[in-house]
Amino acid sequence: MAKRRIGILTGGGDVPGLNSVIKTVTYRSSENDIEVVGLRRGWEALTHLNSEDPDSRRRYLMPLDRENTRIIDRRGGTVLHSSRTNPAKMTKLPDHLAGKDFPLSVSSKGVATNTWDVSKQVLANLSALGIEHLIAIGGDDTLGYAAKLNELGVKIIAIPKTMDNDVHNTEYCIGFSTAITRASDAIQRQRTTVASHERIGIFRVFGRDAGFTALYTAYTTSIRCVVPEYKVNLDKLIRLLIEEKRANPSNYALVVLSEGAEWEGYQMREYGDPDAYGHRKKASVAESLAYDLRSGDPDFVDKLVGLTFGNMAYDAMLDGKTGLMTALVKGCYELVSIPDPALGPRKLDVATMYNTERYRPMYANKRGLPVFLQRAS
């Protein structure tokens, strides 16, 4: 009798804690005599794999066992690598699929686009590999396609990860805690330089559509922040920073901006070609801490949550569940529905989290809130 086989992949940007998920799923599987196929480079593994080509199999498939995952949780990144491939909107077909008949992708307005939906190739590869259940680890873009696969009949469990912490239906995503820890440490170190030169320090962190990373960094370092959910008045912000600088015995002030933060009368400029999910790079006016926040080893919280989410996903898979995502809800571990991609990223609740007069986090009225302060939505 053939062994049961499952697949696991990581999509989008890397964050610390991913390898903890991969290891725990692999170890648990070995106890139940289940094979684990690591799908390398995210969804690209299932769009670009030519199962009849040994070189292609080596590039996109990594059989996982206790030996090759034994120490991977001691470091950050993802041993499976990653990509921003969107199988529902492919701008270019792999060579071995050129000339094959794939439907054109359809926009949210129901209009055909100049991209292809190669989902039938994804289904064909899953079938050829004998993968019965899939665990997909990613942010809102990666999990948006996971929701589509679930609708197409693939048994799939999702695990949220993003330093932006902006996935719906959960209060926490793997990578968020380490990002805040790194950002807070970096800004605290910069205090000595900014103070020595009596300047205003302006820092930028990730957060294209949501301000969780900037706001929680500001919360833990007691500085001002600007988030995408609220357009500040630039003159007022400058005045507040100058007043704070003058009132500080060391004659300096600090502010942290989200990547997507804007102010009144200004629209964020973007540049470069869009990625597979339509995102372009945003212009920066600040010292960027961005990529340092996703590199290196995970902190305790991301190891804890990564291990727990991995075990929850594995248990759900054993129970035959599909279309679900591991989550923190009201501070407790839960299984929830994979978010509807049409919802887009989860946003900060400005009314309860952001002081629009002082451009700072709100510190009052936290009693009864979950540990990460904003409930799942």
Secondary structure as GFF3:
##gff-version 3
##sequence-region A 1 377
A	DSSP	beta_strand	4	10	.	.	.	ID=ss1
A	DSSP	alpha_helix	18	31	.	.	.	ID=ss2
A	DSSP	beta_strand	34	39	.	.	.	ID=ss3
A	DSSP	alpha_helix	44	48	.	.	.	ID=ss4
A	DSSP	alpha_helix	54	60	.	.	.	ID=ss5
A	DSSP	beta_strand	61	64	.	.	.	ID=ss6
A	DSSP	alpha_helix	66	69	.	.	.	ID=ss7
A	DSSP	three_ten_helix	72	74	.	.	.	ID=ss8
A	DSSP	three_ten_helix	95	97	.	.	.	ID=ss9
A	DSSP	beta_strand	104	106	.	.	.	ID=ss10
A	DSSP	beta_strand	112	116	.	.	.	ID=ss11
A	DSSP	alpha_helix	119	129	.	.	.	ID=ss12
A	DSSP	beta_strand	133	138	.	.	.	ID=ss13
A	DSSP	alpha_helix	140	151	.	.	.	ID=ss14
A	DSSP	beta_strand	156	160	.	.	.	ID=ss15
A	DSSP	alpha_helix	176	196	.	.	.	ID=ss16
A	DSSP	beta_strand	200	205	.	.	.	ID=ss17
A	DSSP	alpha_helix	212	221	.	.	.	ID=ss18
A	DSSP	beta_strand	224	226	.	.	.	ID=ss19
A	DSSP	alpha_helix	234	247	.	.	.	ID=ss20
A	DSSP	beta_strand	253	258	.	.	.	ID=ss21
A	DSSP	beta_strand	270	271	.	.	.	ID=ss22
A	DSSP	beta_strand	281	282	.	.	.	ID=ss23
A	DSSP	beta_strand	287	288	.	.	.	ID=ss24
A	DSSP	three_ten_helix	290	293	.	.	.	ID=ss25
A	DSSP	alpha_helix	300	318	.	.	.	ID=ss26
A	DSSP	beta_strand	324	329	.	.	.	ID=ss27
A	DSSP	beta_strand	332	337	.	.	.	ID=ss28
A	DSSP	three_ten_helix	341	343	.	.	.	ID=ss29
A	DSSP	alpha_helix	350	353	.	.	.	ID=ss30
A	DSSP	beta_strand	354	355	.	.	.	ID=ss31
A	DSSP	beta_strand	360	361	.	.	.	ID=ss32
###
